[in-house]
Amino acid sequence: MGEIMKETLPAGPRVERRAFVSQLMQQIPDALVITGLGSPSYDVFAAADRAGNFYLWGAMGGSTAMGLGLALAQPDRSVVVVTGDGEQLMGVGSLATIGARLPANLTIVILDNGHYGETGMQRSHASLGTDLVAVAKGFGIKNAFTVDSLQEAEKVATQIQARDGVTLVRVLIDTGEPPRALPSRDGVYIKNRFRSELGLMPF
């Protein structure tokens, strides 16, 4: 049993997640951003609250599926999903559909600390043998890679702006917990603000 539970995240550097998200958001001011629940929502909100952000307070596992739908509906906009390893593991099947459709304007950024940060820091499968980059490539997402430094935020931003194929980026982050920055919990407000960004009437 000890061997099964052995941590398998790569040894080496980690990046502070909020600093990475802040750097990334500064460089993609026109992107449409969907956030997974918990820390990704807090970090995106802290970095750059704007009408083009759609925060998912719940819907665990739904962020990449929502990102796919948005990318197909808005092919002329860069669409970015910022999520965590636990949330992506719950919605891992959505990567298969993304690999089948391959919208050129979709980027998935997975903040991976190998833990479920919102429920007590239990270890996720990302630290127990699941390599989300390898999983993505197995689903047909060829441009999937890992970053582990703040400087690589610029590389990710360049991929987002290029809109030349689906990109999945696993960001190796530390397990630190910066102070929570909470976006609005008013779902109707978030929805209507986002629709206005898309030039659609609220309803």
Contact map, one row per residue, 1 for C-alpha under 8 A:
11111000000000000000000000000000000000000000000000000000000000000000000000000000000000000000000000000000000000000000000000000000000000000000000000000000000000000000000000000000000000000000000000000000000
11111100000000000000000000000000000000000000000000000000000000000000000000000000000000000000000000000000000000000000000000000000000000000000000000000000000000000000000000000000000000000000000000000000000
11111100000000000000000000000000000000000000000000000000000000000000000000000000000000000000000000000000000000000000000000000000000000000000000000000000000000000000000000000000000000000000000000000000000
11111100000000000000000000000000000000000000000000000000000000000000000000000000000000000000000000000000000000000000000000000001000000000000000000000000000000000000000000000000000000000000000000000000000
11111110000000000000000000000000000000000000000000000000000000000000000000000000000000000000000000000000000000000000000000000001000000000000000000000000000000000000000000000000000000000000000000000000000
01111111000000000000000000000000000000000000000000000000000000000000000000000000000000000000000000000000000000000000000000000001000000000000000000000000000000000000000000000000000000000000000000000000000
00001111100000000000000000000000000000000000000000000000000000000000000000000000000000000000000000000000000000000000000000000011100000000000000000000000000000000000000000000000000000000000000000000000000
00000111110000000000000000000000000000000000000000000000000000000000000000000000000000000000000000000000000000000000000000000111100000000000000000000000000000000000000000000000000000000000000000000000000
00000011111000000000000000000000000000000000000000000000000000000000000000000000000000000000000000000000000000000100000000000111100000000000000000000000000000000000000000000000000000000000000000000000000
00000001111100000000000000000000000000000000000000000000000000000000000000000000000000000000000000000000000000000000000000000000000000000000000000000000000000000000000000000000000000000000000000000000000
00000000111110000000000000000000000000000000000000000000000000000000000000000000000000000000000000000000000000000000000000000000000000000000000000000000000000000000000000000000000000000000000000000000000
00000000011111000000000000000000000000000000000000000000000000000000000000000000000000000000000000000000000000000000000000000000000000000000000000000000000000000000000000000000000000000000000000000000000
00000000001111100000000000000000000000000000000000000000000000000000000000000000000000000000000000000000000000000000000000000000000000000000000000011000000000000000000000010000000000000000000000000000000
00000000000111110000000000000000000000000000000000000000000000000000000000000000000000000000000000000000000000000000000000000000000000000000000000011000000000000000000000011100000000000000000000000000000
00000000000011111011000000000000000000000000000000000000000000000000000000000000000000000000000000000000000000000000000000000000000000000000000000011100000000000000000000111100000000000000000000000000000
00000000000001111111000000000000000000000000000000000000000000000000000000000000000000000000000000000000000000000000000000000000000000000000000000000100000000000000000000001101000000000000000000000000000
00000000000000111111100000000000000000000010000000000000000000000000000000000000000000000000000000000000000000100000000000000000000000000000000000000000000000000000000000001100000000000000000000000000000
00000000000000011111110000000000000000000010001000000000000000000000000000000000000000000000000000000000000000000000000000000000000000000000000000000000000000000000000000000000010000000000000000000000000
00000000000000111111111000000000000000000000000000000000000000000000000000000000000000000000000000000000000000000000000000000000000000000000000000000100000000000000000000000000000000000000000000000000000
00000000000000111111111100000000000000000000000000000000000000000000000000000000000000000000000000000000000000000000000000000000000000000000000000000100100000000000000000000000000000000000000000000000000
00000000000000001111111110000000000000000011001000000000000000000000000000000000000000000000000000000000000000000000000000000000000000000000000000000000100000000000000000000000000000000000000000000000000
00000000000000000111111111000000000000000011011100000000000000000000000000000000000000000000000000000000000000000000000000000000000000000000000000000000000000000000000000000000000000000000000000000000000
00000000000000000011111111100000000000000000000000000000000000000000000000000000000000000000000000000000000000000000000000000000000000000000000000000100110000000000000000000000000000000000000000000000000
00000000000000000001111111110000000000000000000000000000000000000000000000000000000000000000000000000000000000000000000000000000000000000000000000000000110110000000000000000000000000000000000000000000000
00000000000000000000111111111000000000000001001100000000000000000000000000000000000000000000000000000000000000000000000000000000000000000000000000000000000000000000000000000000000000000000000000000000000
00000000000000000000011111111000000000000000001100000000000000000000000000000000000000000000000000000000000000000000000000000000000000000000000000000000000000000000000000000000000000000000000000000000000
00000000000000000000001111111000000000000000000000000000000000000000000000000000000000000000000000000000000000000000000000000000000000000000000000000000010010000000000000000000000000000000000000000000000
00000000000000000000000111111110000000000000000000000000000000000000000000000000000000000000000000000000000000000000000000000000000000000000000000000000000010011000000000000000000000000000000000000000000
00000000000000000000000011111110000000000000000000000000000000000000000000000000000000000000000000000000000000000000000000000000000000000000000000000000000000000000000000000000000000000000000000000000000
00000000000000000000000000011111000000000000000000010000000000000000000000001100000000000000000000000000000000000000000000000000000000000000000000000000000000000000000000000000000000000000000000000000000
00000000000000000000000000011111100000000000000000010000000000000000000000001111000000000000000000000000000000000000000000000000000000000000000000000000000000000000000000000000000000000000000000000000000
00000000000000000000000000000111110000000000000000011100000000000000000000001111000000000000000000000000000000000000000000000000000000000000000000000000000000000000000000000000000000000000000000000000000
00000000000000000000000000000011111000000000000000011100000000000000000000000011110000000000000000000000000000000000000000000000000000000000000000000000000000000000000000000000000000000000000000000000000
00000000000000000000000000000001111100000000000000001111000000100110000000000011110000000000000000000000000000000000000000000000000000000000000000000000000000000000000000000000000000000000000000000000000
00000000000000000000000000000000111110011001000000001111000000100000000000000000111000000000000000000000000000000000000000000000000000000000000000000000000000000000000000000000000000000000000000000000000
00000000000000000000000000000000011111111000000000000011110111100000000000000000111100100000000000000000000000000000000000000000000000000000000000000000000000000000000000000000000000000000000000000000000
00000000000000000000000000000000001111111000000000000011111100000000000000000000001000100000000000000000000000000000000000000000000000000000000000000000000000000000000000000000000000000000000000000000000
00000000000000000000000000000000000111111100000000000000100000000000000000000000000000000000000000000000000000000000110000000000000000000000000000000000000000000000000000000000000000000000000000000000000
00000000000000000000000000000000000111111110000000000000000000000000000000000000000100000000000000000000000000000000110000000000000000000000000000000000000000000000000000000000000100000000000000000000000
00000000000000000000000000000000001111111111000000000000000000000000000000000000011100000000000000000000000000100000000000000000000000000000000000000000000000000000000000000000000000000000000000000000000
00000000000000000000000000000000001111111111100000000011100000000000000000000000010000000000000000000000000000000000000000000000000000000000000000000000000000000000000000000000000001100000000000000000000
00000000000000000000000000000000000001111111110000000000000000000000000000000000000000000000000000000000000000000000000000000000000000000000000000000000000000000000000000000000000111100000000000000000000
00000000000000001100110000000000000000111111111000000000000000000000000000000000000000000000000000000000000000000000000000000000000000000000000000000000000000000000000000000000000010000000000000000000000
00000000000000000000110010000000001000011111111110000000000000000000000000000000000000000000000000000000000000000000000000000000000000000000000000000000000000000000000000000000000000000000000000000000000
00000000000000000000000000000000000000001111111110000000000000000000000000000000000000000000000000000000000000000000000000000000000000000000000000000000000000000000000000000000000011100000000000000000000
00000000000000000000010000000000000000000111111110000000000000000000000000000000000000000000000000000000000000000000000000000000000000000000000000000000000000000000000000000000000011000000000000000000000
00000000000000000100110011000000000000000011111110000000000000000000000000000000000000000000000000000000000000000000000000000000000000000000000000000000000000000000000000000000000000000000000000000000000
00000000000000000000010011000000000000000001111111000000000000000000000000000000000000000000000000000000000000000000000000000000000000000000000000000000000000000000000000000000000000000000000000000000000
00000000000000000000000000000000000000000001111111101000000000000000000000000000000000000000000000000000000000000000000000000000000000000000000000000000000000000000000000000000000000100000000000000000000
00000000000000000000000000000000000000000000000111111000000000000000000000000000000000000000000000000000000000000000000000000000000000000000000000000000000000000000000000000000000000000000000000000000000
00000000000000000000000000000000000000000000000011111100000000000000000000000000000000000000000000000000000000000000000000000000000000000000000000000000000000000000000000000000000000000000010011011000000
00000000000000000000000000000111100000000000000001111100000000000000000000000000000000000000000000000000000000000000000000000000000000000000000000000000000000000000000000000000000000000000000011001000000
00000000000000000000000000000001111000000000000011111110000000000000000000000000000000000000000000000000000000000000000000000000000000000000000000000000000000000000000000000000000000000000000001000000000
00000000000000000000000000000001111000000000000000111111000000000000000000000000000000000000000000000000000000000000000000000000000000000000000000000000000000000000000000000000000000000000011001000000000
00000000000000000000000000000000011110001000000000001111100000000000000000000000000000000000000000000000000000000000000000000000000000000000000000000000000000000000000000000000000000100000010000000000000
00000000000000000000000000000000011110001000000000000111111000100000000000000000000000000000000000000000000000000000000000000000000000000000000000000000000000000000000000000000000000000000000000000000000
00000000000000000000000000000000000111001000000000000011111000000000000000000000000000000000000000000000000000000000000000000000000000000000000000000000000000000000000000000000000000001000000000000000000
00000000000000000000000000000000000110000000000000000001111100000000000000000000000000000000000000000000000000000000000000000000000000000000000000000000000000000000000000000000000000000000000000000000000
00000000000000000000000000000000000010000000000000000001111111100000000000000000000000000000000000000000000000000000000000000000000000000000000000000000000000000000000000000000000000000000000000000000000
00000000000000000000000000000000000110000000000000000000011111100000000000000000000000100110000000000000000000000000000000000000000000000000000000000000000000000000000000000000000000000000000000000000000
00000000000000000000000000000000000100000000000000000000001111110000000000000000000000111111000000000000000000000000000000000000000000000000000000000000000000000000000000000000000000000000000000000000000
00000000000000000000000000000000000100000000000000000000001111111100000000000000000000100010000000000000000000000000000000000000000000000000000000000000000000000000000000000000000000000000000000000000000
00000000000000000000000000000000011100000000000000000001001111111110000000000000101000010010000000000000000000000000000000000000000000000000000000000000000000000000000000000000000000000000000000000000000
00000000000000000000000000000000000000000000000000000000000011111111000000000000100000010010011000000000000100000000000000000000000000000000000000000000000000000000000000000000000000000000000000000000000
00000000000000000000000000000000000000000000000000000000000001111111100000000000000000000010010000000000000000000000000000000000000000000000000000000000000000000000000000000000000000000000000000000000000
00000000000000000000000000000000010000000000000000000000000001111111110000000000000000000000000000000000000000000000000000000000000000000000000000000000000000000000000000000000000000000000000000000000000
00000000000000000000000000000000010000000000000000000000000000111111111000000011100000000000000000000000010000000000000000000000000000000000000000000000000000000000000000000000000000000000000000000000000
00000000000000000000000000000000000000000000000000000000000000011111111100000000000000000000000001000010010000000000000000000000000000000000000000000000000000000000000000000000000000000000000000000000000
00000000000000000000000000000000000000000000000000000000000000001111111110000000000000000000000000000000000000000000000000000000000000000000000000000000000000000000000000000000000000000000000000000000000
00000000000000000000000000000000000000000000000000000000000000000111111111000010000000000000000000000000000000000000000000000000000000000000000000000000000000000000000000000000000000000000000000000000000
00000000000000000000000000000000000000000000000000000000000000000011111111101110000000000000000000000010110000000000000000000000000000000000000000000000000000000000000000000000000000000000000000000000000
00000000000000000000000000000000000000000000000000000000000000000001111111100000000000000000000000000010000000000000000000000000000000000000000000000000000000000000000000000000000000000000000000000000000
00000000000000000000000000000000000000000000000000000000000000000000111111100000000000000000000000000000000000000000000000000000000000000000000000000000000000000000000000000000000000000000000000000000000
00000000000000000000000000000000000000000000000000000000000000000000011111111000000000000000000000000000000000000000000000000000000000000000000000000000000000000000000000000000000000000000000000000000000
00000000000000000000000000000000000000000000000000000000000000000000001111111100000000000000000000000011100000000000000000000000000000000000000000000000000000000000000000000000000000000000000000000000000
00000000000000000000000000000000000000000000000000000000000000000000000001111100000000000000000000000000100000000000000000000000000000000000000000000000000000000000000000000000000000000000000000000000000
00000000000000000000000000000111000000000000000000000000000000000000001001111110000000000000000000000000100000000000000000000000000000000000000000000000000000000000000000000000000000000000000000000000000
00000000000000000000000000000111000000000000000000000000000000000000001000111111000000000000000000000000111000000000000000000000000000000000000000000000000000011010000000000000000000000000000000000000000
00000000000000000000000000000011110000000000000000000000000000000010011000001111100000000000000000000000111000000000000000000000000000000000000000000000000000010000000000000000000000000000000000000000000
00000000000000000000000000000011110000000000000000000000000000000010000000000111110000000000000000000000011110000000000000000000000000000000000000000000000000010000000000000000000000000000000000000000000
00000000000000000000000000000000111100000000000000000000000000110010000000000011111000000000000000000000011110000000000000000000000000000000000000000000000000000000000000000000000000000000000000000000000
00000000000000000000000000000000111100011000000000000000000000000000000000000001111100000000000000000000000111100000000000000000000000000000000000000000000000000000000000000000000000000000000000000000000
00000000000000000000000000000000001110010000000000000000000000100000000000000000111110110000000000000000000111100000000000000000000000000000000000000000000000000000000000000000000000000000000000000000000
00000000000000000000000000000000000100110000000000000000000000000000000000000000011111110000000000000000000001110000000000000000000000000000000000000000000000000000000000000000000000000000000000000000000
00000000000000000000000000000000000000000000000000000000000000000000000000000000001111111000000000000000000001111111000000010100000000000000000000000000000000000000000000000000000000000000000000000000000
00000000000000000000000000000000000000000000000000000000000000000000000000000000000111111100000000000000000000000111000000011100000000000000000000000000000000000000000000000000000000000000000000000000000
00000000000000000000000000000000000110000000000000000000000111000000000000000000001111111110000000000000000000000000000000000000000000000000000000000000000000000000000000000000000000000000000000000000000
00000000000000000000000000000000000000000000000000000000000010110000000000000000001111111111000000000000000001000000000000000000000000000000000000000000000000000000000000000000000000000000000000000000000
00000000000000000000000000000000000000000000000000000000000010000000000000000000000011111111000000000000000000000000000000001000000000000000000000000000000000000000000000000000000000000000000000000000000
00000000000000000000000000000000000000000000000000000000000110000000000000000000000001111111000000000000000000000000000000000000000000000000000000000000000000000000000000000000000000000000000000000000000
00000000000000000000000000000000000000000000000000000000000111111000000000000000000000111111111000000000000000000000000000000000000000000000000000000000000000000000000000000000000000000000000000000000000
00000000000000000000000000000000000000000000000000000000000010000000000000000000000000011111111100000000000000000000000000000000000000000000000000000000000000000000000000000000000000000000000000000000000
00000000000000000000000000000000000000000000000000000000000000000000000000000000000000000011111110000000000000000000000000000000000000000000000000000000000000000000000000000000000000000000000000000000000
00000000000000000000000000000000000000000000000000000000000000011000000000000000000000000011111111000000000000000000000000000000000000000000000000000000000000000000000000000000000000000000000000000000000
00000000000000000000000000000000000000000000000000000000000000010000000000000000000000000011111111100000000000000000000000000000000000010010000000000000000000000000000000000000000000000000000000000000000
00000000000000000000000000000000000000000000000000000000000000000000000000000000000000000001111111110000000000000000000000000000000000010011000000000000000000000000000000000000000000000000000000000000000
00000000000000000000000000000000000000000000000000000000000000000000000000000000000000000000111111111000000000000000000000000000000000000000000000000000000000000000000000000000000000000000000000000000000
00000000000000000000000000000000000000000000000000000000000000000001000000000000000000000000011111111110000000000000000000000000000000000000100000000000000000000000000000000000000000000000000000000000000
00000000000000000000000000000000000000000000000000000000000000000000000000000000000000000000001111111100000000000000000000000000000000010011100000000000000000000000000000000000000000000000000000000000000
00000000000000000000000000000000000000000000000000000000000000000000000000000000000000000000000111111100000000000000000000000000000000000011000000000000000000000000000000000000000000000000000000000000000
00000000000000000000000000000000000000000000000000000000000000000000000000000000000000000000000011111110000000000000000000000000000000000000000000000000000000000000000000000000000000000000000000000000000
00000000000000000000000000000000000000000000000000000000000000000000000000000000000000000000000001111111000000000000000000000000000000000000100000000000000000000000110000000000000000000000000000000000000
00000000000000000000000000000000000000000000000000000000000000000001001100100000000000000000000001001111110000000000000000000000000000000000000000000000000000000000110000000000000000000000000000000000000
00000000000000000000000000000000000000000000000000000000000000000000000000100000000000000000000000000111110000000000000000000000000000000000000000000000000000000011110000000000000000000000000000000000000
00000000000000000000000000000000000000000000000000000000000000000000001000111110000000000000000000000011111000000000000000000000000000000000000000000000000000010011110000000000000000000000000000000000000
00000000000000000000000000000000000000000000000000000000000000000011001000000111100000000000000000000011111100000000000000000000000000000000000000000000000000010010111000000000000000000000000000000000000
00000000000000000000000000000000000000000000000000000000000000000000000000000111100000000000000000000000111110000000000000000000000000000000000000000000000000110000011110000000000000000000000000000000000
00000000000000000000000000000000000000000000000000000000000000010000000000000001111000000000000000000000011111000000000000000000000000000000000000000000000000000000001110000000000000000000000000000000000
00000000000000000000000000000000000000000000000000000000000000000000000000000001111000000000000000000000001111100000000000000000000000000000000000000000000000000000000111100000000000000000000000000000000
00000000000000000000000000000000000000000000000000000000000000000000000000000000011110010000000000000000000111110000000000000000000000000000000000000000000000000000000111100000000000000000000000000000000
00000000000000001000000000000000000000010000000000000000000000000000000000000000011110000000000000000000000011111000000000000000000000000000000000000000000000000000000001111000000000000000000000000000000
00000000000000000000000000000000000000000000000000000000000000000000000000000000000110000000000000000000000001111110000000000100000000000000000000000000000000000000000001111000000000000000000000000000000
00000000000000000000000000000000000000000000000000000000000000000000000000000000000010000000000000000000000000111110000000000110000000000000000000000000000000000000000000011110000000000000000000000000000
00000000100000000000000000000000000000000000000000000000000000000000000000000000000011000000000000000000000000011111000000111110000000000000000000000000000000000000000000000000000000000000000000000000000
00000000000000000000000000000000000000000000000000000000000000000000000000000000000011000000000000000000000000011111100011110110000000000000000000000000000000000000000000000000000000000000000000000000000
00000000000000000000000000000000000000000000000000000000000000000000000000000000000011000000000000000000000000000111111111110000000000000000000000000000000000000000000000000000000000000000000000000000000
00000000000000000000000000000000000001100000000000000000000000000000000000000000000000000000000000000000000000000011111111000000000000000000000000000000000000000000000000000000000000000000000000000000000
00000000000000000000000000000000000001100000000000000000000000000000000000000000000000000000000000000000000000000001111110000000000000000000000000000000000000000000000000000000000000000000000000000000000
00000000000000000000000000000000000000000000000000000000000000000000000000000000000000000000000000000000000000000001111111000000000000000000000000000000000000000000000000000000000000000000000000000000000
00000000000000000000000000000000000000000000000000000000000000000000000000000000000000000000000000000000000000000001111111000000000000000000000000000000000000000000000000000000000000000000000000000000000
00000000000000000000000000000000000000000000000000000000000000000000000000000000000000000000000000000000000000000011111111100000000000000000000000000000000000000000000000000000000000000000000000000000000
00000000000000000000000000000000000000000000000000000000000000000000000000000000000000000000000000000000000000000011101111110000000000000000000000000000000000000000000000000000000000000000000000000000000
00000000000000000000000000000000000000000000000000000000000000000000000000000000000000000000000000000000000000000111000011111111000000000000000000000000000000000000000000000000000000000000000000000000000
00000000000000000000000000000000000000000000000000000000000000000000000000000000000011000000000000000000000000000111000001111111000000000000000000000000000000000000000000000000000000000000000000000000000
00000000000000000000000000000000000000000000000000000000000000000000000000000000000001001000000000000000000000000100000000111111110000000000000000000000000000000000000000000000000000000000000000000000000
00000001100000000000000000000000000000000000000000000000000000000000000000000000000011000000000000000000000000011110000000111111111100000000000000000000000000000000000000000000000000000000000000000000000
00000011100000000000000000000000000000000000000000000000000000000000000000000000000000000000000000000000000000001110000000111111110000000000000000000000000000000000000000000000000000000000000000000000000
00011111100000000000000000000000000000000000000000000000000000000000000000000000000000000000000000000000000000000000000000111111110000000000000000000000000000000000000000000000000000000000000000000000000
00000011100000000000000000000000000000000000000000000000000000000000000000000000000000000000000000000000000000000000000000001111111000000000000000000000000000000000000000000000000000000000000000000000000
00000000000000000000000000000000000000000000000000000000000000000000000000000000000000000000000000000000000000000000000000001111111100100000000000000000000000000000000000000000000000000000000000000000000
00000000000000000000000000000000000000000000000000000000000000000000000000000000000000000000000000000000000000000000000000000100111111100000000000000000000000000000000000000000000000000000000000000000000
00000000000000000000000000000000000000000000000000000000000000000000000000000000000000000000000000000000000000000000000000000100011111110000000000000000000000000000000001000000000000000000000000000000000
00000000000000000000000000000000000000000000000000000000000000000000000000000000000000000000000000000000000000000000000000000000001111111000000111000000000000000000000111000000000000000000000000000000000
00000000000000000000000000000000000000000000000000000000000000000000000000000000000000000000000000000000000000000000000000000000001111111100000100000000000000000000000000000000000000000000000000000000000
00000000000000000000000000000000000000000000000000000000000000000000000000000000000000000000000000000000000000000000000000000000011111111110000000000000000000000000000000000000000000000000000000000000000
00000000000000000000000000000000000000000000000000000000000000000000000000000000000000000000001100100000000000000000000000000000000111111111110100000000000000000000000100000000000000000000000000000000000
00000000000000000000000000000000000000000000000000000000000000000000000000000000000000000000000000000000000000000000000000000000000011111111111100000000000000000000000000000000000000000000000000000000000
00000000000000000000000000000000000000000000000000000000000000000000000000000000000000000000000000000000000000000000000000000000000001111111100000000000000000000000000000000000000000000000000000000000000
00000000000000000000000000000000000000000000000000000000000000000000000000000000000000000000001100110000000000000000000000000000000000111111100000000000000000000000000000000000000000000000000000000000000
00000000000000000000000000000000000000000000000000000000000000000000000000000000000000000000000100110000000000000000000000000000000000011111110000000000000000000000000000000000000000000000000000000000000
00000000000000000000000000000000000000000000000000000000000000000000000000000000000000000000000001100100000000000000000000000000000000011111111100000000000000000000011100000000000000000000000000000000000
00000000000000000000000000000000000000000000000000000000000000000000000000000000000000000000000000000000000000000000000000000000000000011001111100000000000000000000011000000000000000000000000000000000000
00000000000000000000000000000000000000000000000000000000000000000000000000000000000000000000000000000000000000000000000000000000000000001000111110000000000000000000111100000000000000000000000000000000000
00000000000000000000000000000000000000000000000000000000000000000000000000000000000000000000000000000000000000000000000000000000000011011000111111000000000000000000001111000000000000000000000000000000000
00000000000000000000000000000000000000000000000000000000000000000000000000000000000000000000000000000000000000000000000000000000000010000000001111100000000000000000000111000000000000000000000000000000000
00000000000000000000000000000000000000000000000000000000000000000000000000000000000000000000000000000000000000000000000000000000000010000000000111110000000000000000000011110000000000000000000000000000000
00000000000000000000000000000000000000000000000000000000000000000000000000000000000000000000000000000000000000000000000000000000000000000000000011111001000000000000000011110000000000000000000000000000000
00000000000011100000000000000000000000000000000000000000000000000000000000000000000000000000000000000000000000000000000000000000000000000000000001111101000000000000000000111000000000000000000000000000000
00000000000011100000000000000000000000000000000000000000000000000000000000000000000000000000000000000000000000000000000000000000000000000000000000111111100000000000000000000000000000000000000000000000000
00000000000000110011001000000000000000000000000000000000000000000000000000000000000000000000000000000000000000000000000000000000000000000000000000011111100000000000000000000000000000000000000000000000000
00000000000000000000000000000000000000000000000000000000000000000000000000000000000000000000000000000000000000000000000000000000000000000000000000001111111000000000000000000000000000000000000000000000000
00000000000000000000000000000000000000000000000000000000000000000000000000000000000000000000000000000000000000000000000000000000000000000000000000111111111100000000000000000000000000000000000000000000000
00000000000000000001101100000000000000000000000000000000000000000000000000000000000000000000000000000000000000000000000000000000000000000000000000001111111110000000000000000000000000000000000000000000000
00000000000000000000001100100000000000000000000000000000000000000000000000000000000000000000000000000000000000000000000000000000000000000000000000000011111111000000000000000000000000000000000000000000000
00000000000000000000000000000000000000000000000000000000000000000000000000000000000000000000000000000000000000000000000000000000000000000000000000000011111111100000000000000000000000000000000000000000000
00000000000000000000000100000000000000000000000000000000000000000000000000000000000000000000000000000000000000000000000000000000000000000000000000000001111111110000000010000000000000000000000000000000000
00000000000000000000000100110000000000000000000000000000000000000000000000000000000000000000000000000000000000000000000000000000000000000000000000000000111111111000000000000000000000000000000000000000000
00000000000000000000000000000000000000000000000000000000000000000000000000000000000000000000000000000000000000000000000000000000000000000000000000000000011111111100000000000000000000000000000000000000000
00000000000000000000000000000000000000000000000000000000000000000000000000000000000000000000000000000000001000000000000000000000000000000000000000000000001111111111001000000000000000000000000000000000000
00000000000000000000000000010000000000000000000000000000000000000000000000000111000000000000000000000000111000000000000000000000000000000000000000000000000111111110001000000000000000000000000000000000000
00000000000000000000000000010000000000000000000000000000000000000000000000000100000000000000000000000000000000000000000000000000000000000000000000000000000011111110000000000000000000000000000000000000000
00000000000000000000000000000000000000000000000000000000000000000000000000000000000000000000000000000000000000000000000000000000000000000000000000000000000001111111000000000000000000000000000000000000000
00000000000000000000000000000000000000000000000000000000000000000000000000000100000000000000000000000001110000000000000000000000000000000000000000000000000000111111110000000000000000000000000000000000000
00000000000000000000000000000000000000000000000000000000000000000000000000000000000000000000000000000001100000000000000000000000000000000000000000000000000000100111110000000000000000000000000000000000000
00000000000000000000000000000000000000000000000000000000000000000000000000000000000000000000000000000111110000000000000000000000000000000000001000000000000000000011111000000000000000000000000000000000000
00000000000000000000000000000000000000000000000000000000000000000000000000000000000000000000000000000111111000000000000000000000000000000000111000000000000000000011111100000000000000000000000000000000000
00000000000000000000000000000000000000000000000000000000000000000000000000000000000000000000000000000000011100000000000000000000000000000000111100000000000000110000111110000000000000000000000000000000000
00000000000000000000000000000000000000000000000000000000000000000000000000000000000000000000000000000000001111000000000000000000000010010000101110000000000000000000011111000000000000000000000000000000000
00000000000000000000000000000000000000000000000000000000000000000000000000000000000000000000000000000000001111000000000000000000000010000000000111100000000100000000001111100000000000000000000000000000000
00000000000000000000000000000000000000000000000000000000000000000000000000000000000000000000000000000000000011110000000000000000000110000000000111100000000000000000000111110000000000000000000000000000000
00000000000000100000000000000000000000000000000000000000000000000000000000000000000000000000000000000000000011110000000000000000000000000000000001110000000000000000000011111000000000000000000000000000000
00000000000011100000000000000000000000000000000000000000000000000000000000000000000000000000000000000000000000111000000000000000000000000000000001110000000000000000000001111100000000000000000000000000000
00000000000001111000000000000000000000000000000000000000000000000000000000000000000000000000000000000000000000111000000000000000000000000000000000010000000000000000000000111110000000000000000000000000000
00000000000001111000000000000000000000000000000000000000000000000000000000000000000000000000000000000000000000001000000000000000000000000000000000000000000000000000000000011111000000000000000000000000000
00000000000000000000000000000000000000000000000000000000000000000000000000000000000000000000000000000000000000001000000000000000000000000000000000000000000000000000000000001111100000000000000000000000000
00000000000000010000000000000000000000000000000000000000000000000000000000000000000000000000000000000000000000000000000000000000000000000000000000000000000000000000000000000111110000000000000000000000000
00000000000000000000000000000000000000000000000000000000000000000000000000000000000000000000000000000000000000000000000000000000000000000000000000000000000000000000000000000011111000000000000000000000000
00000000000000000100000000000000000000000000000000000000000000000000000000000000000000000000000000000000000000000000000000000000000000000000000000000000000000000000000000000001111100000000000000000000000
00000000000000000000000000000000000000000000000000000000000000000000000000000000000000000000000000000000000000000000000000000000000000000000000000000000000000000000000000000000111110000000000000000000000
00000000000000000000000000000000000000100100000000000000000000000000000000000000000000000000000000000000000000000000000000000000000000000000000000000000000000000000000000000000011111000000000000000000000
00000000000000000000000000000000000000000110110000000000000000000000000000000000000000000000000000000000000000000000000000000000000000000000000000000000000000000000000000000000001111100000000000000000000
00000000000000000000000000000000000000001100110000000000000000000000000000000000000000000000000000000000000000000000000000000000000000000000000000000000000000000000000000000000000111110000000000000000000
00000000000000000000000000000000000000001100100010000010000000000000000000000000000000000000000000000000000000000000000000000000000000000000000000000000000000000000000000000000000011111000000000000000000
00000000000000000000000000000000000000000000000000000000000000000000000000000000000000000000000000000000000000000000000000000000000000000000000000000000000000000000000000000000000001111110010000000000000
00000000000000000000000000000000000000000000000000000000100000000000000000000000000000000000000000000000000000000000000000000000000000000000000000000000000000000000000000000000000000111110000000000000000
00000000000000000000000000000000000000000000000000000000000000000000000000000000000000000000000000000000000000000000000000000000000000000000000000000000000000000000000000000000000000011111110000000000000
00000000000000000000000000000000000000000000000000000000000000000000000000000000000000000000000000000000000000000000000000000000000000000000000000000000000000000000000000000000000000011111111000000000000
00000000000000000000000000000000000000000000000000000000000000000000000000000000000000000000000000000000000000000000000000000000000000000000000000000000000000000000000000000000000000000111111100000000000
00000000000000000000000000000000000000000000000000000000000000000000000000000000000000000000000000000000000000000000000000000000000000000000000000000000000000000000000000000000000000000111111110000000000
00000000000000000000000000000000000000000000000000100110000000000000000000000000000000000000000000000000000000000000000000000000000000000000000000000000000000000000000000000000000000010111111111000000000
00000000000000000000000000000000000000000000000000000100000000000000000000000000000000000000000000000000000000000000000000000000000000000000000000000000000000000000000000000000000000000011111111100000010
00000000000000000000000000000000000000000000000000000000000000000000000000000000000000000000000000000000000000000000000000000000000000000000000000000000000000000000000000000000000000000001111111110000111
00000000000000000000000000000000000000000000000000110000000000000000000000000000000000000000000000000000000000000000000000000000000000000000000000000000000000000000000000000000000000000000111111111000010
00000000000000000000000000000000000000000000000000111100000000000000000000000000000000000000000000000000000000000000000000000000000000000000000000000000000000000000000000000000000000000000011111111100000
00000000000000000000000000000000000000000000000000000000000000000000000000000000000000000000000000000000000000000000000000000000000000000000000000000000000000000000000000000000000000000000001111111111110
00000000000000000000000000000000000000000000000000100000000000000000000000000000000000000000000000000000000000000000000000000000000000000000000000000000000000000000000000000000000000000000000111111111110
00000000000000000000000000000000000000000000000000110000000000000000000000000000000000000000000000000000000000000000000000000000000000000000000000000000000000000000000000000000000000000000000011111111000
00000000000000000000000000000000000000000000000000000000000000000000000000000000000000000000000000000000000000000000000000000000000000000000000000000000000000000000000000000000000000000000000001111111000
00000000000000000000000000000000000000000000000000000000000000000000000000000000000000000000000000000000000000000000000000000000000000000000000000000000000000000000000000000000000000000000000000111111100
00000000000000000000000000000000000000000000000000000000000000000000000000000000000000000000000000000000000000000000000000000000000000000000000000000000000000000000000000000000000000000000000000111111110
00000000000000000000000000000000000000000000000000000000000000000000000000000000000000000000000000000000000000000000000000000000000000000000000000000000000000000000000000000000000000000000000100110011111
00000000000000000000000000000000000000000000000000000000000000000000000000000000000000000000000000000000000000000000000000000000000000000000000000000000000000000000000000000000000000000000001110110001111
00000000000000000000000000000000000000000000000000000000000000000000000000000000000000000000000000000000000000000000000000000000000000000000000000000000000000000000000000000000000000000000000100000000111
